[in-house]
Amino acid sequence: MLAALSFALDLTEGQPMGHALRTDLITLELAARLDLPLQIRRDLHYAALLKDSGCSSNAAAVSELFGGNDIVAKRARMTTDWTNELKAAMYAFEQSAPGASWFERAKRVANVARLGQNAAVRLVQIRCDRGAEIVRQLSFGAGVADAVRCLDEHWDGHGQPRGLKGEQIPIAARVLGLAQILEVFAAEGGPHAAFALVKRRAGKWFDPTVVEACRGLETKLAQWAAMTTRELRIEVSRSEPGQASVIAGNATLKRVAQVFAGIVDAKSPYTGAHSARVAEVAVAIARELGWNKELVEETRSAGLLHDIGKLSVPNSILDKPGALEPPEWEIMRMHALYTERILEHVKGFEWLAFASAAHHERLDGSGYCRGLEADQLPELSRVLAVADVYDALSTVRPYRHALTPPEVFAIMDRDDGKGFDSECLAALRCVVEDMGGEGVRKAA
């Protein structure tokens, strides 16, 4: 499940789906070559899958700082030697308000320069601390949390956020930090160029002993780069340290879904707890419709994960106060497809993937992203559709205030039987009325 959901984390970092899985394979290969103990290898395995779990938490801040595309900025950061002042300055200029006038860009660069190193450290601190917190929420131990927290520390002490040096950095973090850079540069310029780069950074960014363990890894890097996402998941499963998989029961699956819903909602200040609220609304509707307990719990999972594809959308679009331009709207629409592509990799969630991704479809075919019509939409999609719109209209957005329940229903009633399923909309109305017009925040 974590391997599948890691695809969502790849997207928010501007990496192709499979980045975390390839990093995991590199990490485990290096751990074997270094003859690290089994417990450290197991910590590395889960740290690699969850290494970017805190990245959505600083997305809005990155977008605000540079005035551009946070996803592009994050991807570029991975390939920039930001300890080099000239390269860091060039990075800041390239990412600052792209497309704006030279005057506006100059103002933005000046602001970035004024904030300086403190801003960079703060952004890394937010991501690292949040990532370690998520690891703890998923009940992994201190070894996994420390590897995620120290991912950007450098061997020479010039890393972030704490400036740890040498063996102050946990060995798991030293291996994982190198592995992710090796994966990114292997994808950018090929395995040989990637190894040449980490070799140049030996003794500076990276532990020289770990760099030496990379020697001769080029063939495997090329093999992993050629694998499909499905092949990568299979290979990662085969590489499980000690072949002792952690089996997830219903309670664990629910907790994972809740945690990833939080990751999604952390991306924008306007979507805080949106996924959790949609899940609550959808569950309340399902109960009103008389669905059995199993279907209600599936509805909860679908509600929590329905927007996971939004991690692919830049905050410059998510948080835009005005109307979206056609190219921006097309990017926004694609988040539903990414939701399906991610969830279909989760064993047992295959049918939920389609139903969750279809929450923006409408009965008359006017929705997105496939333009499906009534006879193609499962009941779960219809429930999620009204739950999602109800929450979106009843909470603050960058372009308007929160609407009251009567105002929400005045809008939604226009699409009764055309866009929205009449039975689901009636069930929503009953739930809201049962709560005294206060909504369904506490219904579940």
N, C-alpha and C positions, 0 to 999 in steps of 0.2 A: 504493500500500500504506500509506504513512504517513497519507494522508488518511483512509483507512478506520479505521486503528488510532487515529487522533486521537479517534474517538468514545469510546474507552475512557478517554482522559485527560479528556474532558469530564465523564464520569460521576464520577470521583473528586474533581472540583472542584465537584460539585453543579450542573453546568450541563447544559442539554439537549444531546443529541447534535446536532452541527453547530456548536457554539459556536466551536471552533477554526477551522473552515472559513470561517465568516462573518468571524471576526477576520482571517483570511488575506486575504479579498477586500477588506476595509476597508483593511488594511495596504498591499496592492498598489495600491489606488486612491490612497491618500495619497502613496505613494512616487512614483507617476507624476505627481501634481500638484506634488510638490516637485522633480521632475526629478532624482531620485537616480540614481546610476550603476547599470548593469545588475548588477554584482556585489553591490551592497548590496541591490538588489531581490531577487536570488536568495537572499541570506542571509536576508532578511526572510521570504520564502516558506517556507523550511524551519523557521525559528525560530517562525513562527506555528503550524505543524503540531505542533511539539515543545515549545511554550512551557510546557506543564504536565507534562512528562515526569518532573520531579522531585517532583511533588506527593504521590505515594504514600509517599515516604520520610519525611514528617513527619506522616502521618495518625494513627499510633498516639500520637505525642506530643501532637497537638492533642486527640485524644479523652481522653487522660489528664489534660491540663491543665484542660479544661472539664468533664470527667465527663459528656459528652453525645455527640451525633451529630457526628462530624468533618465529614461531608459537608455537613450543614446549616450548621455553623459556617463552613466555607470559602465556601459560597455567600453567606452573610450578610456575610462580610468584604469581598467584592467590591463590595457596595453600601453599605458603611459608610465614612465619612470618619474613619479611625482616627487621623488627625493632630489631630482635634478631641477634647479630653479628655472632654467631656461625652458625645459620641456613642460614644467608645471605651468609657467606663464603662457606658453603656446596652447596648452590644454584649456586654460581658463578663457583665453580669447576665443578659441574655436567653439566652446560650449556656451558662451555668454550671448543670450538673446539672438540666436541665429535668425537671419531674415530681417532683423530690425535695421534702422538707420545706423550709420557709423557713429553718430553722436550717442544714440541710445546704447549701442554696444560698448562704447568707451566708458559711459557712466556705469554700466554693469560690471565691466572689468575692474574699474576703479573701486567699486564696492567690494568685489571679491578680494582684491588686493588689500583693502583696508581691514577686512575681517581676518585675512591671512590664515596662518596655520591653525589658529584656535577654531575656526569654522570647520576646517577639515577634520580636526581631532574630534570635535563635537559630533559630526556626522558619523564618523566611524564608531564612536562610543555608543551612540544611539543604536546603531545596527548590531554591534557586537553584544551589548548588554541584552537587547531584546532577543537576539538569537539564543543566547545562553538561557534566558528565562523560558523560552519556548521549549528548549531541550528538557528543562526541568519539568515543565508542564506535561510533557510526554513520558515522564518517569524514567528518563535516562540519567545516568550518574554524573558525578563531577568530572570524570575523564572526558566525556562527550561535551559537556558544557564548557570546560576549559579550552578544548580544541577549537570550538566555535568562537569563544570570546577572544582568543589570542591569534586568530587567523591572519591578521594584518601586522603582527609584530615581526620585526626583522632582526636577523642575527647580529647586526652591528649596533642595535639599539635605536635606530632611526625610524622604526615602524610606529604604528599607532594601535590602540589609543594610549597605552601606558608606557611605551618606550622601553619595553623589556629587552634584555640583551643576552645573547648566547644561550646558555643552558637554563637561564631564568624562564625561557619560553618552553612550555611542555613539548616533549618530543612529538606528540600527536599533532600539535599545531604546526611544528616545523615541517613535518612531512606533508600535511594537508595544504599548508600555504604554498609550498613548492608545487605540489601536484596540480592545484587549480591554475596556476600560472602556466605550467607546462602544457596543460590541456588547451588553454586559450590560444597560446602561441602555436601549438601544433595545428590547431584548426585554422589559424590565420596564415601561417607561412610554411607549414609542414613540420614533421618531426625533427629533422636535422637542425633547422633554424631554431626550433624551440629549445632543444638541448644546448645549442650554442649560447642562447640567451641566458638560461639558468646557470650555465658554466661561468659566464661573465659576471654574474651576480653572486657567485660563491664567495662567502666571507663577508658579503655586504647584506643582501636580502636573505640569503639562504645559508643554512648550516652546510659547510663543505662536505661533511660526511654523507649527508643526504643527497647532495648534488652528485657525488661520486657514485652513489647507488643507482643513479639514472643511466649510467653508461650502458650502451647496448640496448636501450629500451625502444629505439626508433621503430623497429619492426612491429612491436606490439602496439605502439601509438598509432601507427598507420592502420592496423587491423581494427582497433577500437573505433577509429574515426570513420571507417567504412560501414560500421554496423547501423542497422535501423534501430529505432527506439525499442521495438519489440525484442530484437536480438540483444540489445544492451540490457534490458530487464532480465532476460534469461541468463545472460553471462554474469550479471551482478548476483543473481540468486545462486548460481553455481559457486560463486566466489565467497559466499558467506563464511566468515572465519569460524573454524571449528564445526561448520555445518550444523549450527545450533540456532535455527531461526526463532525469533520471538513471535509466538502465535497470538494473534489479536482476537479476543472475544468481543461480544457485542458492546460491552462497556468501553473497551479500548478503542473500538472503531468509532464510537460516539465521541470519545474524547479527542481523537485525531481530527474528526470532522469539525469539532468545535474550535480546536486550535487553528486549523487552516482557515476557517471562516474568519477568525480574528486576524490572521495574516492578510487576508484579502481586504478586510475593512480598515486595517491600519494604513492602507495606501493613501487614502484621502481623508481629510478632516471632515468631509461632508458625508462620509459613508460609515462613520463609527457605529459598530454594532448592527449595521443594516442586515447582514446575513443572518445574524441571530434573531433579529426581529422578524424577518421574512419567514424563518423556520417556525417561529412561534405562531405567526399568523396562519401559515399553511397547516400546521398541526391543529390549530383551533378549528379551521374550516373542515379538515378531514374528519375530526371528531363530530362536528355538526352534521356532516354527511353520513355518519354512521359507519365509517371505515373501521376495520378490525385493528387490533393493537399492532400487528406486524406491519400493515400498510401505513399506520400512523408513524411508526418509527422510521420507515423508509422515507416517508414524507419529510421527517425532520432532517435526515441526512441530505436529501436532495435540496432542501431549503438552505441548509448551512453551506453547501458547496455550489449552489447554482451560479454564483458569480466568480468562481475561481479563475475563469478566463480573463477577468478584468485586470489581472496582474500584467497582462500584455499591453494595457492601454496607458500611454504617458499621462502624467498628472496635468500637463498643459492642456489636455483634453478633458480629463475627469473633473478638474476644478475650474474650467473656463466659465466666467460669469455670463458670457453672451452665447448666442446661437453658434452651433458648430458649422464650419465650412464643409462642403461635400467630401473632401478627402479625410477630414477629421471624423465625420460621421461614419465613413466607411470603416475606419479603424475601430471606432466604437462598436459598430455592428459585428465585427469579427470576434469580439470577446465571447459571444455565444458559441461559435465554432470551436474556439480554444477550450471552452469548458467541456465540450463533448470530447475533444481529442485527449484531454487530460484524464477525465473520469473513465473513459472506456478502457484505460489501462489498469484500473483498479479491479481486481478479481471480486466478482459479486456485484459490482456496480455497473455492469455493462448496460443494462436497460435503463438505469438511473441516468446514465450519461446522456442518452438521447432526450429523455423527459426533462432533465434539468436544463439542458441547452436550449430547449424549445420554449422557455418561459417568456420570450418576447414574440413568439408567434401568435397570430390571432385567427379566430374562427373563419373570417372572411378572406384570409390569405394576405392581409395587409401588413403582417408582422415581419420579423427578420430572425435569422439570416437566410432562411430557405424559402420563405413565403408559403409555408404549409397551410392547409385548410382544415376545416373541422374534422373531417373523417380521418385525418392523419395525426391528430393530436390526442395523446393519451390523457386520461383524467388528471394524472399528476401534473402534467404541463398546464392544464387549465387552472388547477388550484394555485400553482406557483405564479401564474400570470396575474391573477387578481391580488394575491398576497404581495407580490413585488411592487405592483403599481400603487396599492394602498399605502405601503410603507414609504415609497418614494414621494408621493404627494403629501403625506402627513408629516414629513420631516423637512428641515431646512436644506435648501440646495443653493449653490453659488449664485443662481439667477432668480431666486424667489424665496419668500418666507414659507414656513410650514402652514399647510391648510388644515382647517378644522374638519372633523368627520362629515358634516353636512356638505361642505365645499368639495371634499373628496368624492362623495357619492354623486354630487351634481355633475361632476366631470365623468366619472366612470359609468353612470347610467346612460350616457350618450352612446356607449358601445355595448350596452346590454344585448346579448343575443347576436351581435355582429362581430365585435372583437372579443368580448368576454363571454364565457359560459354563464347562462342565466342562473343555473342551479348553484354554481360556485359563488356568484356575486350575491345571490340571496342568502347563502350560508354565511358569507362575510358580514352582511348587514345584520344578521341575527347575532353573530358573535359580538359585534360592536355595540349593538343595543343591549345585550346581556351585561356588557361592561359599563353600562350607564353612559354610553357615548364617549367614553374615555379611550377607546381603541382596544387593542388586544395585547398590550405590552405584558400583562401578567396572566394571559389566558393559558399559557403552557407551564 
